[in-house]
Amino acid sequence: MKIKLVAAKVIACEKVEKSDKLLKETLDIGNGVTKTVCSGIAKFYSPEDMVGKTVVLVNNFAPRKMAGQVSEGMLLCAEDPDGAVRLLTVDGDVAPGSEIG
């Protein structure tokens, strides 16, 4: 399977109740479509930090359950030299759903 990366705008975010590690993001992926993604970044980002960011989404993963929530993709991150997770974001005014590659 070829990975499909798209720009996605975080329109809502909350902590997952059953987990100390997970955030649940609601993402605008363009054309009026939203996806829900759970990501293990709660140690590094608050829900308030996430709203409004344009992130890099792996858009074609099969949905799976995480801590009782359905996650429909994966956000890309990198680890900095100190071990902190850094979200890959898109700079500038890029429309949700724009292909990355």
Backbone as ProteinMPNN parsed JSONL, in Angstrom:
{"seq_chain_A": "MKIKLVAAKVIACEKVEKSDKLLKETLDIGNGVTKTVCSGIAKFYSPEDMVGKTVVLVNNFAPRKMAGQVSEGMLLCAEDPDGAVRLLTVDGDVAPGSEIG", "coords_chain_A": {"N_chain_A": [[0.842, -1.178, 0.0], [0.603, 2.163, -0.895], [1.483, 4.993, 0.926], [-0.651, 7.691, 1.669], [-0.341, 11.035, 2.029], [-1.757, 13.936, 3.42], [-2.595, 17.409, 3.901], [-4.122, 18.507, 6.863], [-6.503, 20.216, 8.803], [-6.679, 20.94, 12.209], [-9.612, 20.977, 13.885], [-10.87, 20.502, 16.242], [-10.017, 19.269, 19.509], [-9.356, 16.945, 22.083], [-8.576, 15.464, 25.311], [-8.217, 11.943, 25.675], [-10.25, 10.097, 27.694], [-9.675, 7.557, 28.873], [-6.934, 7.348, 28.805], [-3.617, 8.485, 29.455], [-1.885, 9.278, 27.552], [-3.047, 9.782, 25.061], [-4.457, 12.032, 22.645], [-7.472, 13.112, 21.117], [-8.128, 14.121, 17.965], [-10.149, 16.111, 15.847], [-10.281, 16.396, 12.463], [-10.25, 18.525, 9.642], [-10.382, 17.528, 6.419], [-10.82, 18.551, 3.972], [-13.246, 19.42, 1.405], [-15.572, 19.341, 2.98], [-15.317, 17.107, 4.577], [-14.584, 15.291, 7.535], [-12.223, 13.745, 9.767], [-11.475, 11.568, 12.481], [-8.755, 11.296, 14.636], [-6.615, 9.568, 16.794], [-3.839, 10.294, 18.746], [-0.663, 9.722, 20.253], [0.345, 11.998, 21.82], [-0.122, 13.54, 24.056], [1.541, 14.157, 26.185], [3.175, 16.089, 25.195], [1.704, 18.052, 23.882], [-1.075, 20.19, 24.457], [-4.696, 20.017, 24.28], [-5.591, 22.584, 23.567], [-3.334, 23.661, 22.322], [-3.352, 22.335, 19.918], [-5.602, 22.944, 18.289], [-6.37, 24.587, 15.309], [-3.929, 24.159, 14.057], [-2.274, 23.144, 11.053], [-1.705, 20.031, 9.986], [0.258, 17.077, 9.117], [-1.217, 14.352, 7.737], [-1.511, 10.838, 7.633], [-3.524, 9.472, 5.474], [-4.749, 7.164, 4.553], [-4.91, 4.91, 6.197], [-6.368, 1.997, 7.666], [-9.239, 2.248, 9.771], [-8.892, 2.027, 13.362], [-9.323, 0.852, 16.739], [-8.504, 2.703, 19.634], [-7.99, 2.895, 22.95], [-10.759, 2.729, 23.306], [-11.689, 4.528, 21.421], [-12.26, 5.33, 17.965], [-9.777, 5.561, 15.58], [-8.889, 7.158, 12.626], [-6.628, 7.469, 11.063], [-3.212, 8.709, 10.976], [-1.1, 11.041, 12.56], [1.871, 12.682, 11.524], [4.988, 12.803, 13.176], [8.102, 13.883, 14.661], [11.056, 13.11, 16.542], [12.824, 15.192, 18.73], [16.298, 16.13, 19.596], [16.263, 16.028, 22.408], [14.406, 14.155, 23.024], [11.776, 14.891, 22.901], [8.563, 14.873, 21.369], [7.742, 16.161, 18.246], [5.321, 17.636, 16.334], [4.702, 17.308, 12.867], [4.068, 19.991, 10.875], [2.29, 22.091, 8.515], [3.457, 24.841, 6.786], [2.241, 28.113, 6.155], [-0.593, 29.049, 4.067], [-2.288, 26.513, 3.368], [-4.639, 24.509, 1.807], [-6.957, 22.347, 3.468], [-6.764, 18.865, 2.821], [-5.02, 19.027, 0.734], [-2.622, 17.339, -1.197], [0.397, 15.85, -0.06], [3.699, 15.358, -0.911]], "CA_chain_A": [[0.0, 0.0, 0.0], [1.311, 3.427, -0.937], [0.983, 5.913, 1.946], [-1.185, 8.939, 1.139], [-0.21, 12.127, 2.982], [-2.515, 15.141, 3.096], [-2.685, 18.463, 4.91], [-5.388, 18.452, 7.586], [-6.634, 21.29, 9.795], [-7.255, 20.491, 13.479], [-10.748, 21.842, 14.208], [-11.215, 20.232, 17.647], [-9.098, 18.326, 20.125], [-9.641, 16.686, 23.497], [-7.876, 14.322, 25.893], [-8.971, 10.697, 25.718], [-10.467, 9.831, 29.121], [-9.092, 6.292, 29.341], [-5.508, 7.317, 28.503], [-2.803, 9.658, 29.78], [-1.017, 9.558, 26.408], [-3.749, 10.055, 23.807], [-5.347, 13.13, 22.295], [-8.365, 12.812, 19.994], [-8.265, 15.295, 17.109], [-11.087, 16.133, 14.729], [-9.528, 17.023, 11.384], [-10.867, 18.9, 8.369], [-9.525, 17.033, 5.336], [-11.261, 19.157, 2.725], [-14.523, 19.072, 0.79], [-16.585, 19.098, 3.999], [-15.085, 15.803, 5.205], [-13.744, 15.289, 8.731], [-11.752, 12.458, 10.271], [-11.031, 11.551, 13.863], [-7.476, 10.622, 14.801], [-6.043, 9.526, 18.14], [-2.381, 10.323, 18.664], [-0.016, 9.616, 21.555], [1.16, 13.202, 21.992], [-0.659, 14.346, 25.159], [2.65, 14.592, 27.043], [3.896, 17.164, 24.53], [0.766, 19.06, 23.374], [-2.398, 20.261, 25.084], [-5.738, 20.165, 23.26], [-5.634, 23.987, 23.12], [-2.203, 23.855, 21.402], [-3.576, 21.64, 18.656], [-6.662, 23.543, 17.46], [-5.894, 25.586, 14.358], [-2.72, 23.716, 13.351], [-2.383, 22.333, 9.841], [-0.807, 18.912, 10.258], [0.449, 16.076, 8.063], [-2.029, 13.183, 8.055], [-1.527, 9.624, 6.815], [-4.968, 9.491, 5.252], [-5.328, 5.933, 4.019], [-4.832, 3.772, 7.108], [-7.657, 1.446, 8.082], [-9.613, 2.67, 11.129], [-8.64, 1.075, 14.441], [-9.71, 1.337, 18.063], [-7.454, 3.047, 20.588], [-8.598, 3.303, 24.226], [-12.2, 2.855, 23.122], [-11.985, 5.515, 20.376], [-11.864, 4.923, 16.615], [-8.817, 6.454, 14.951], [-8.999, 6.958, 11.174], [-5.399, 7.872, 10.388], [-2.081, 8.932, 11.862], [-0.373, 12.292, 12.372], [3.31, 12.467, 11.481], [5.769, 13.513, 14.176], [9.522, 13.555, 14.734], [11.595, 13.26, 17.887], [13.963, 16.107, 18.753], [17.45, 15.552, 20.305], [15.966, 15.857, 23.829], [13.401, 13.104, 23.165], [10.417, 15.434, 22.803], [7.875, 14.623, 20.1], [7.378, 17.39, 17.539], [4.349, 17.423, 15.276], [5.021, 17.887, 11.564], [3.003, 20.904, 10.482], [2.415, 22.691, 7.201], [3.636, 26.279, 6.878], [1.502, 28.913, 5.179], [-2.03, 28.869, 3.849], [-2.492, 25.326, 2.546], [-6.008, 24.029, 1.971], [-7.127, 20.972, 3.947], [-6.926, 17.886, 1.752], [-3.925, 19.135, -0.245], [-1.721, 16.209, -1.148], [1.778, 16.119, 0.307], [4.534, 14.293, -1.479]], "C_chain_A": [[0.889, 1.244, 0.0], [0.671, 4.383, 0.07], [0.536, 7.207, 1.281], [-1.144, 9.997, 2.24], [-0.997, 13.331, 2.501], [-2.38, 16.15, 4.234], [-4.071, 18.384, 5.545], [-5.388, 19.533, 8.658], [-7.311, 20.739, 11.048], [-8.367, 21.467, 13.854], [-11.259, 21.617, 15.628], [-10.227, 19.205, 18.182], [-9.468, 18.177, 21.592], [-8.785, 15.526, 23.983], [-8.801, 13.111, 25.854], [-9.041, 10.273, 27.186], [-9.744, 8.597, 29.641], [-7.573, 6.222, 29.156], [-4.826, 8.616, 28.934], [-1.994, 10.121, 28.571], [-1.76, 10.091, 25.191], [-4.526, 11.37, 23.793], [-6.215, 12.654, 21.138], [-8.583, 14.104, 19.223], [-9.358, 15.078, 16.076], [-10.428, 16.976, 13.653], [-10.414, 17.331, 10.19], [-9.912, 18.437, 7.282], [-10.001, 17.507, 3.964], [-12.598, 18.638, 2.247], [-15.606, 18.713, 1.803], [-16.445, 17.778, 4.736], [-14.21, 15.988, 6.444], [-13.34, 13.86, 9.064], [-11.366, 12.648, 11.729], [-9.752, 10.73, 13.957], [-7.078, 10.683, 16.267], [-4.528, 9.456, 17.996], [-1.79, 10.381, 20.061], [0.888, 10.785, 21.868], [0.72, 14.069, 23.168], [0.424, 14.844, 26.115], [3.314, 15.854, 26.488], [3.012, 18.31, 24.043], [-0.518, 19.016, 24.186], [-3.44, 20.347, 23.978], [-5.8, 21.597, 22.698], [-4.504, 24.305, 22.149], [-2.514, 23.347, 20.001], [-4.554, 22.345, 17.72], [-6.077, 24.666, 16.605], [-4.644, 25.184, 13.594], [-3.1, 22.98, 12.063], [-1.295, 21.28, 9.935], [-0.7, 17.997, 9.042], [-0.234, 14.789, 8.518], [-1.746, 12.047, 7.084], [-3.001, 9.279, 6.678], [-5.568, 8.155, 4.841], [-5.052, 4.703, 4.889], [-6.231, 3.293, 7.431], [-7.973, 1.932, 9.495], [-9.277, 1.587, 12.149], [-9.021, 1.699, 15.773], [-8.479, 1.566, 18.922], [-8.149, 3.58, 21.84], [-10.093, 3.576, 24.067], [-12.632, 3.856, 22.07], [-11.551, 4.964, 19.017], [-10.945, 5.995, 16.041], [-8.76, 6.121, 13.465], [-7.755, 7.388, 10.403], [-4.295, 8.045, 11.405], [-1.436, 10.275, 11.523], [1.119, 11.987, 12.368], [4.004, 13.374, 12.485], [7.23, 13.108, 14.016], [9.97, 13.76, 16.178], [12.802, 14.193, 17.833], [15.109, 15.494, 19.569], [17.217, 15.311, 21.8], [14.901, 14.793, 24.084], [11.963, 13.603, 23.123], [9.844, 15.161, 21.413], [7.447, 15.962, 19.521], [6.487, 17.029, 16.355], [4.847, 18.034, 13.972], [3.826, 18.723, 11.129], [3.309, 21.49, 9.115], [2.473, 24.203, 7.378], [2.804, 26.982, 5.813], [0.05, 28.51, 5.072], [-2.264, 27.736, 2.861], [-3.877, 24.778, 2.844], [-6.036, 22.607, 2.524], [-7.399, 20.03, 2.777], [-5.852, 17.966, 0.694], [-2.987, 17.964, -0.078], [-0.307, 16.671, -0.819], [2.614, 14.991, -0.294], [5.611, 14.82, -2.346]], "O_chain_A": [[1.815, 1.356, 0.804], [-0.547, 4.562, 0.068], [1.243, 7.757, 0.436], [-1.826, 9.872, 3.257], [-0.923, 13.708, 1.331], [-2.089, 15.79, 5.375], [-5.072, 18.216, 4.848], [-4.385, 19.738, 9.34], [-8.385, 20.142, 10.967], [-8.106, 22.642, 14.111], [-11.998, 22.445, 16.16], [-9.678, 18.392, 17.439], [-9.842, 19.143, 22.257], [-8.322, 14.707, 23.189], [-10.018, 13.242, 25.986], [-8.011, 10.11, 27.84], [-9.246, 8.612, 30.766], [-6.981, 5.156, 29.33], [-5.387, 9.703, 28.793], [-1.473, 11.236, 28.566], [-1.166, 10.786, 24.367], [-5.156, 11.76, 24.776], [-5.762, 11.891, 20.284], [-9.149, 15.064, 19.748], [-9.479, 13.996, 15.502], [-10.06, 18.126, 13.891], [-11.228, 16.505, 9.777], [-8.769, 18.889, 7.219], [-9.635, 16.941, 2.934], [-13.033, 17.553, 2.634], [-16.464, 17.876, 1.523], [-17.361, 17.37, 5.45], [-13.23, 16.733, 6.421], [-14.017, 12.9, 8.696], [-10.984, 13.738, 12.153], [-9.669, 9.62, 13.431], [-7.192, 11.73, 16.905], [-4.003, 8.658, 17.22], [-2.352, 11.018, 20.952], [2.071, 10.597, 22.152], [1.144, 15.219, 23.271], [0.231, 15.858, 26.786], [3.945, 16.602, 27.235], [3.502, 19.415, 23.814], [-0.994, 17.944, 24.557], [-3.11, 20.711, 22.85], [-6.032, 21.793, 21.505], [-4.68, 25.124, 21.247], [-1.997, 23.871, 19.014], [-4.364, 22.348, 16.504], [-5.392, 25.561, 17.1], [-4.322, 25.803, 12.58], [-4.116, 22.288, 12.002], [-0.107, 21.601, 9.959], [-1.454, 18.121, 8.077], [0.121, 14.212, 9.545], [-1.738, 12.245, 5.869], [-3.645, 8.852, 7.635], [-6.792, 8.028, 4.787], [-4.971, 3.585, 4.379], [-7.173, 4.085, 7.467], [-7.074, 2.021, 10.331], [-9.361, 0.394, 11.857], [-9.04, 2.922, 15.917], [-7.548, 0.76, 18.945], [-8.823, 4.609, 21.786], [-10.621, 4.537, 24.627], [-13.83, 4.023, 21.842], [-10.578, 4.213, 18.934], [-11.285, 7.178, 16.017], [-8.605, 4.961, 13.083], [-7.835, 7.645, 9.202], [-4.406, 7.597, 12.547], [-1.248, 10.607, 10.353], [1.581, 11.131, 13.123], [3.662, 14.548, 12.63], [7.555, 12.134, 13.336], [9.337, 14.493, 16.938], [13.694, 14.017, 17.003], [14.921, 14.441, 20.179], [17.898, 14.48, 22.4], [14.53, 14.552, 25.234], [11.03, 12.818, 23.292], [10.56, 15.213, 20.413], [6.863, 16.794, 20.216], [6.855, 16.228, 15.496], [5.36, 19.153, 13.967], [2.707, 18.219, 11.028], [4.433, 21.399, 8.619], [1.621, 24.781, 8.053], [2.682, 26.489, 4.691], [-0.466, 27.735, 5.878], [-2.42, 27.969, 1.663], [-4.243, 24.604, 4.006], [-5.246, 21.759, 2.11], [-8.16, 20.353, 1.864], [-5.761, 17.085, -0.161], [-2.596, 17.626, 1.039], [0.128, 17.741, -1.245], [2.262, 13.816, -0.188], [6.395, 14.046, -2.895]]}, "name": "protein", "num_of_chains": 1, "seq": "MKIKLVAAKVIACEKVEKSDKLLKETLDIGNGVTKTVCSGIAKFYSPEDMVGKTVVLVNNFAPRKMAGQVSEGMLLCAEDPDGAVRLLTVDGDVAPGSEIG"}
